[in-house]
Amino acid sequence: MIKFFKNFKKDEDGAVTVDWVVLTAAVVGLGVAGVGTVKGGIDSLAAGISSGVSGTTVGQ
């Protein structure tokens, strides 16, 4: 039983997985924060474009 705990203490395979999970969560969090930052500007830009092209027709 003591040998099992010594081997468990030395095992580092799970540590790499935890690192990747934390790194991935940080990247996703930054992406969500970026979208939240520019969302208002994009909505107003889309509304301006929509009102600008609403009365136009495409000629043939």
N, CA and C atoms as an extended XYZ file, in Angstrom:
180
Properties=species:S:1:pos:R:3:atomname:S:1:resname:S:1:resid:I:1 pbc="F F F"
N         0.822       -1.187        0.000 N   MET     1
C         0.000        0.000        0.000 CA  MET     1
C         0.871        1.258        0.000 C   MET     1
N         1.964        1.240        0.714 N   ILE     2
C         2.866        2.390        0.756 CA  ILE     2
C         3.491        2.612       -0.621 C   ILE     2
N         3.811        1.527       -1.313 N   LYS     3
C         4.373        1.635       -2.664 CA  LYS     3
C         3.376        2.310       -3.613 C   LYS     3
N         2.104        1.994       -3.464 N   PHE     4
C         1.061        2.601       -4.289 CA  PHE     4
C         1.029        4.118       -4.095 C   PHE     4
N         1.074        4.566       -2.855 N   PHE     5
C         1.035        6.001       -2.583 CA  PHE     5
C         2.292        6.709       -3.068 C   PHE     5
N         3.445        6.059       -2.979 N   LYS     6
C         4.685        6.663       -3.479 CA  LYS     6
C         4.624        6.821       -4.996 C   LYS     6
N         4.110        5.798       -5.684 N   ASN     7
C         3.972        5.886       -7.140 CA  ASN     7
C         2.942        6.939       -7.529 C   ASN     7
N         1.860        7.022       -6.784 N   PHE     8
C         0.828        8.012       -7.051 CA  PHE     8
C         1.371        9.422       -6.888 C   PHE     8
N         2.209        9.621       -5.902 N   LYS     9
C         2.801       10.929       -5.634 CA  LYS     9
C         3.751       11.348       -6.760 C   LYS     9
N         4.445       10.403       -7.362 N   LYS    10
C         5.409       10.699       -8.423 CA  LYS    10
C         4.747       10.869       -9.792 C   LYS    10
N         3.556       10.326       -9.964 N   ASP    11
C         2.893       10.333      -11.264 CA  ASP    11
C         2.497       11.757      -11.648 C   ASP    11
N         2.897       12.205      -12.846 N   GLU    12
C         2.620       13.560      -13.302 CA  GLU    12
C         1.744       13.606      -14.546 C   GLU    12
N         1.186       12.492      -14.957 N   ASP    13
C         0.365       12.465      -16.170 CA  ASP    13
C        -0.869       13.355      -16.040 C   ASP    13
N        -1.503       13.381      -14.913 N   GLY    14
C        -2.696       14.191      -14.729 CA  GLY    14
C        -2.407       15.682      -14.690 C   GLY    14
N        -1.187       16.047      -14.283 N   ALA    15
C        -0.836       17.464      -14.181 CA  ALA    15
C        -0.845       18.133      -15.547 C   ALA    15
N        -0.415       17.433      -16.564 N   VAL    16
C        -0.407       17.998      -17.919 CA  VAL    16
C        -1.835       18.219      -18.394 C   VAL    16
N        -2.714       17.303      -18.081 N   THR    17
C        -4.115       17.448      -18.460 CA  THR    17
C        -4.730       18.662      -17.781 C   THR    17
N        -4.443       18.847      -16.516 N   VAL    18
C        -4.973       20.001      -15.795 CA  VAL    18
C        -4.450       21.291      -16.406 C   VAL    18
N        -3.181       21.319      -16.784 N   ASP    19
C        -2.619       22.507      -17.428 CA  ASP    19
C        -3.365       22.842      -18.711 C   ASP    19
N        -3.635       21.836      -19.529 N   TRP    20
C        -4.328       22.086      -20.795 CA  TRP    20
C        -5.766       22.539      -20.566 C   TRP    20
N        -6.418       21.988      -19.558 N   VAL    21
C        -7.796       22.393      -19.263 CA  VAL    21
C        -7.826       23.851      -18.817 C   VAL    21
N        -6.898       24.239      -17.957 N   VAL    22
C        -6.842       25.626      -17.489 CA  VAL    22
C        -6.520       26.566      -18.639 C   VAL    22
N        -5.576       26.197      -19.494 N   LEU    23
C        -5.214       27.024      -20.640 CA  LEU    23
C        -6.390       27.178      -21.597 C   LEU    23
N        -7.099       26.105      -21.866 N   THR    24
C        -8.257       26.162      -22.755 CA  THR    24
C        -9.366       27.026      -22.163 C   THR    24
N        -9.591       26.909      -20.866 N   ALA    25
C       -10.609       27.743      -20.212 CA  ALA    25
C       -10.235       29.220      -20.288 C   ALA    25
N        -8.954       29.526      -20.156 N   ALA    26
C        -8.514       30.924      -20.251 CA  ALA    26
C        -8.736       31.467      -21.658 C   ALA    26
N        -8.439       30.685      -22.669 N   VAL    27
C        -8.632       31.128      -24.052 CA  VAL    27
C       -10.117       31.340      -24.345 C   VAL    27
N       -10.955       30.434      -23.893 N   VAL    28
C       -12.404       30.584      -24.100 CA  VAL    28
C       -12.923       31.814      -23.361 C   VAL    28
N       -12.443       32.029      -22.141 N   GLY    29
C       -12.855       33.201      -21.377 CA  GLY    29
C       -12.460       34.499      -22.056 C   GLY    29
N       -11.255       34.550      -22.600 N   LEU    30
C       -10.830       35.746      -23.332 CA  LEU    30
C       -11.662       35.957      -24.590 C   LEU    30
N       -12.024       34.887      -25.257 N   GLY    31
C       -12.879       35.003      -26.437 CA  GLY    31
C       -14.251       35.552      -26.099 C   GLY    31
N       -14.840       35.061      -25.017 N   VAL    32
C       -16.151       35.549      -24.589 CA  VAL    32
C       -16.060       37.019      -24.181 C   VAL    32
N       -14.996       37.380      -23.496 N   ALA    33
C       -14.820       38.779      -23.095 CA  ALA    33
C       -14.654       39.679      -24.316 C   ALA    33
N       -13.943       39.212      -25.322 N   GLY    34
C       -13.769       39.994      -26.549 CA  GLY    34
C       -15.071       40.196      -27.291 C   GLY    34
N       -15.869       39.160      -27.371 N   VAL    35
C       -17.169       39.282      -28.042 CA  VAL    35
C       -18.063       40.246      -27.275 C   VAL    35
N       -18.049       40.159      -25.966 N   GLY    36
C       -18.859       41.063      -25.159 CA  GLY    36
C       -18.436       42.506      -25.315 C   GLY    36
N       -17.148       42.730      -25.536 N   THR    37
C       -16.633       44.089      -25.682 CA  THR    37
C       -17.090       44.742      -26.982 C   THR    37
N       -17.096       44.014      -28.075 N   VAL    38
C       -17.408       44.607      -29.377 CA  VAL    38
C       -18.862       44.416      -29.803 C   VAL    38
N       -19.646       43.709      -29.000 N   LYS    39
C       -21.027       43.414      -29.398 CA  LYS    39
C       -21.855       44.677      -29.621 C   LYS    39
N       -21.764       45.652      -28.737 N   GLY    40
C       -22.558       46.869      -28.882 CA  GLY    40
C       -22.218       47.637      -30.140 C   GLY    40
N       -20.945       47.754      -30.457 N   GLY    41
C       -20.529       48.453      -31.670 CA  GLY    41
C       -20.972       47.739      -32.928 C   GLY    41
N       -20.914       46.423      -32.904 N   ILE    42
C       -21.338       45.656      -34.078 CA  ILE    42
C       -22.846       45.788      -34.289 C   ILE    42
N       -23.607       45.770      -33.191 N   ASP    43
C       -25.067       45.912      -33.321 CA  ASP    43
C       -25.433       47.269      -33.917 C   ASP    43
N       -24.779       48.338      -33.444 N   SER    44
C       -25.108       49.661      -33.983 CA  SER    44
C       -24.636       49.807      -35.427 C   SER    44
N       -23.510       49.221      -35.765 N   LEU    45
C       -23.032       49.260      -37.152 CA  LEU    45
C       -23.982       48.509      -38.073 C   LEU    45
N       -24.463       47.351      -37.634 N   ALA    46
C       -25.408       46.582      -38.448 CA  ALA    46
C       -26.717       47.333      -38.634 C   ALA    46
N       -27.166       48.013      -37.597 N   ALA    47
C       -28.402       48.794      -37.727 CA  ALA    47
C       -28.208       49.949      -38.697 C   ALA    47
N       -27.055       50.604      -38.668 N   GLY    48
C       -26.775       51.687      -39.606 CA  GLY    48
C       -26.713       51.207      -41.042 C   GLY    48
N       -26.090       50.084      -41.263 N   ILE    49
C       -26.018       49.521      -42.617 CA  ILE    49
C       -27.415       49.130      -43.099 C   ILE    49
N       -28.197       48.536      -42.209 N   SER    50
C       -29.550       48.119      -42.577 CA  SER    50
C       -30.410       49.313      -42.982 C   SER    50
N       -30.321       50.388      -42.218 N   SER    51
C       -31.133       51.560      -42.571 CA  SER    51
C       -30.586       52.247      -43.827 C   SER    51
N       -29.312       52.121      -44.086 N   GLY    52
C       -28.734       52.746      -45.271 CA  GLY    52
C       -29.084       52.033      -46.564 C   GLY    52
N       -29.230       50.725      -46.511 N   VAL    53
C       -29.519       49.975      -47.733 CA  VAL    53
C       -30.984       49.557      -47.845 C   VAL    53
N       -31.818       49.940      -46.897 N   SER    54
C       -33.207       49.468      -46.910 CA  SER    54
C       -34.002       50.030      -48.087 C   SER    54
N       -33.692       51.225      -48.547 N   GLY    55
C       -34.483       51.800      -49.633 CA  GLY    55
C       -33.837       51.647      -51.003 C   GLY    55
N       -32.743       50.970      -51.111 N   THR    56
C       -32.047       50.833      -52.391 CA  THR    56
C       -32.524       49.607      -53.149 C   THR    56
N       -32.422       49.704      -54.484 N   THR    57
C       -32.752       48.557      -55.328 CA  THR    57
C       -31.538       48.267      -56.217 C   THR    57
N       -31.451       47.049      -56.637 N   VAL    58
C       -30.360       46.633      -57.508 CA  VAL    58
C       -30.843       46.724      -58.938 C   VAL    58
N       -30.131       47.534      -59.762 N   GLY    59
C       -30.525       47.720      -61.162 CA  GLY    59
C       -30.052       46.559      -62.027 C   GLY    59
N       -30.768       46.370      -63.130 N   GLN    60
C       -30.394       45.288      -64.042 CA  GLN    60
C       -29.906       45.823      -65.346 C   GLN    60
